[in-house]
Amino acid sequence: MSGARSRKPPEPLDAARAWDYALWLLGRQAYSAAEIERRLLRRKLPAADAERVVARLIELQLLDDERFATSFVRSRKAAKGPLALRSMLRQRGVSEDVVHAALEAEGETDQVGAATALLARQAWRFEAATSDDRDQALRARSRAMAFLARRGFASDTVHAALMRTWGDLD
């Protein structure tokens, strides 16, 4: 036996247990309204009941997409750019206007500063960027550009961060 445990599927929820399950989820971490509804539906709760539970959570201010999005952006903005944050929030079911407001509220104030700080924390990856060997320096800077782009920073922000960190190659 390989040691892998077989999991039995979770029991379907009824309307009475759905409320407790939703509170249990929110006690573990923050969720968007769409995520809670998806989790309830995945547990075979009828759609009408899932909508009622989500509506009650919103009414009691236990679930708030605006607060969720603002907190999400604030906690990840040092490691992710606005493009990645927007995508991540949209995948979690947050509406575009709420995403836009959260990104504006937290400000794309100093994206170049955030990208530069991220490069500084990951400097060991790009040591060759300061090399006297031009080809080696170009390869390291290309890796740094790709690194920042994968984290959702816009190309002009990436270029400015590279210039701020290492200056011009010439």
Phi and psi in degrees as a GROMACS rama.xvg file:
@    title "Ramachandran Plot"
@    xaxis  label "Phi"
@    yaxis  label "Psi"
@TYPE xy
-84.1246  -6.46332  SER-2
90.7697  -6.23457  GLY-3
-76.3111  130.578  ALA-4
-85.4651  140.609  ARG-5
-88.8576  131.235  SER-6
-99.229  134.46  ARG-7
-86.8998  147.143  LYS-8
-61.8246  147.24  PRO-9
-64.6382  149.296  PRO-10
-68.438  142.741  GLU-11
-61.8972  145.691  PRO-12
-87.5914  147.121  LEU-13
-106.113  171.593  ASP-14
-59.3342  -34.0823  ALA-15
-69.715  -38.2849  ALA-16
-86.3403  -15.7033  ARG-17
-62.2113  -40.082  ALA-18
-62.1592  -46.9129  TRP-19
-62.5746  -40.0035  ASP-20
-64.1722  -43.55  TYR-21
-63.1867  -42.4408  ALA-22
-65.1811  -39.4297  LEU-23
-61.3718  -44.1698  TRP-24
-59.4731  -47.67  LEU-25
-67.7563  -24.0543  LEU-26
-72.4916  -21.1918  GLY-27
-88.7058  -39.8557  ARG-28
-164.556  169.421  GLN-29
-80.7357  142.661  ALA-30
-134.093  156.859  TYR-31
-83.4618  165.337  SER-32
-61.0803  -41.0376  ALA-33
-63.9153  -37.6083  ALA-34
-65.7248  -42.9066  GLU-35
-62.5652  -45.079  ILE-36
-61.6641  -42.6136  GLU-37
-60.8208  -42.208  ARG-38
-64.2597  -39.6672  ARG-39
-66.261  -43.0016  LEU-40
-65.5785  -35.9894  LEU-41
-62.9659  -27.3869  ARG-42
-89.6834  18.3731  ARG-43
67.7208  26.572  LYS-44
-78.9053  135.44  LEU-45
-57.2463  144.781  PRO-46
-56.1397  -40.6279  ALA-47
-62.649  -40.9683  ALA-48
-67.8485  -39.9862  ASP-49
-61.9089  -43.4425  ALA-50
-62.8269  -38.8075  GLU-51
-64.1382  -43.0272  ARG-52
-62.9384  -46.7607  VAL-53
-62.8436  -42.6531  VAL-54
-61.8489  -39.9093  ALA-55
-67.5198  -40.3639  ARG-56
-62.4579  -39.8996  LEU-57
-67.1719  -43.0643  ILE-58
-58.8142  -39.6857  GLU-59
-84.425  3.36601  LEU-60
60.6061  29.624  GLN-61
-88.7641  -15.553  LEU-62
-134.92  122.004  LEU-63
-147.935  110.645  ASP-64
-62.8534  -35.3042  ASP-65
-65.4239  -45.6728  GLU-66
-65.2145  -40.585  ARG-67
-60.5043  -48.6583  PHE-68
-64.7346  -42.3285  ALA-69
-62.7748  -44.914  THR-70
-64.9273  -40.9764  SER-71
-60.678  -46.9043  PHE-72
-64.6267  -45.4042  VAL-73
-60.2748  -39.5541  ARG-74
-78.0836  -19.1762  SER-75
-117.29  -2.43291  ARG-76
-67.2324  -20.1836  LYS-77
-75.2428  -22.8045  ALA-78
-113.002  -12.6344  ALA-79
-130.678  146.382  LYS-80
-86.1198  171.727  GLY-81
-63.457  -30.361  PRO-82
-66.0512  -43.7373  LEU-83
-68.507  -42.4921  ALA-84
-61.5514  -42.6679  LEU-85
-59.8573  -46.5372  ARG-86
-63.2185  -43.6039  SER-87
-63.7002  -41.6802  MET-88
-68.7403  -39.1866  LEU-89
-64.4789  -36.7396  ARG-90
-64.8648  -27.0114  GLN-91
-87.5605  6.52998  ARG-92
86.0358  14.6205  GLY-93
-83.0066  135.364  VAL-94
-67.1077  155.373  SER-95
-60.731  -39.1086  GLU-96
-67.8609  -35.0662  ASP-97
-69.5458  -40.1234  VAL-98
-61.2422  -47.3664  VAL-99
-59.7192  -44.5349  HIS-100
-63.6889  -39.6057  ALA-101
-66.3935  -41.75  ALA-102
-67.351  -37.2772  LEU-103
-67.9581  -42.8223  GLU-104
-62.3637  -42.2173  ALA-105
-81.0756  -13.5224  GLU-106
71.7852  132.649  GLY-107
-89.8901  38.8283  GLU-108
-49.8892  -62.6429  THR-109
-128.603  68.5962  ASP-110
-63.5248  -35.0476  GLN-111
-64.3183  -40.8656  VAL-112
-63.1118  -41.5214  GLY-113
-65.3547  -42.6463  ALA-114
-65.7032  -40.2365  ALA-115
-64.3451  -42.632  THR-116
-64.3901  -38.0457  ALA-117
-64.7592  -41.2  LEU-118
-62.5307  -40.0911  LEU-119
-63.3533  -40.7029  ALA-120
-68.1701  -27.003  ARG-121
-106.051  22.4051  GLN-122
-55.5264  -34.1335  ALA-123
-58.754  -26.9786  TRP-124
-71.6136  -26.0982  ARG-125
-121.961  32.0328  PHE-126
-56.7688  -33.5432  GLU-127
-70.5398  -8.97632  ALA-128
-64.7473  -20.859  ALA-129
-102.9  10.2198  THR-130
-64.5398  151.485  SER-131
-74.1605  -22.1248  ASP-132
-76.79  110.355  ASP-133
-57.493  -42.8445  ARG-134
-63.1682  -42.3056  ASP-135
-65.2783  -41.3253  GLN-136
-64.6446  -41.216  ALA-137
-63.6551  -42.0371  LEU-138
-62.7609  -43.2737  ARG-139
-64.9774  -40.6659  ALA-140
-68.6175  -34.4397  ARG-141
-64.5061  -40.8423  SER-142
-63.4393  -39.5764  ARG-143
-64.8877  -39.8484  ALA-144
-61.5634  -46.7344  MET-145
-63.7221  -39.6761  ALA-146
-57.0523  -49.6291  PHE-147
-69.5575  -37.8268  LEU-148
-63.9244  -40.247  ALA-149
-64.3565  -24.0888  ARG-150
-92.2925  8.281  ARG-151
90.0955  19.5688  GLY-152
-89.3873  140.387  PHE-153
-67.8404  157.061  ALA-154
-62.4414  -37.1973  SER-155
-68.232  -33.8697  ASP-156
-67.1242  -42.6685  THR-157
-60.8357  -46.9288  VAL-158
-61.5604  -45.0725  HIS-159
-63.6168  -38.7367  ALA-160
-65.9731  -40.7722  ALA-161
-64.2166  -42.1463  LEU-162
-64.0546  -41.1128  MET-163
-67.241  -36.0804  ARG-164
-77.5207  -47.4557  THR-165
-120.779  -5.45082  TRP-166
71.4291  -171.778  GLY-167
-76.3218  148.848  ASP-168
-71.6155  -26.2465  LEU-169
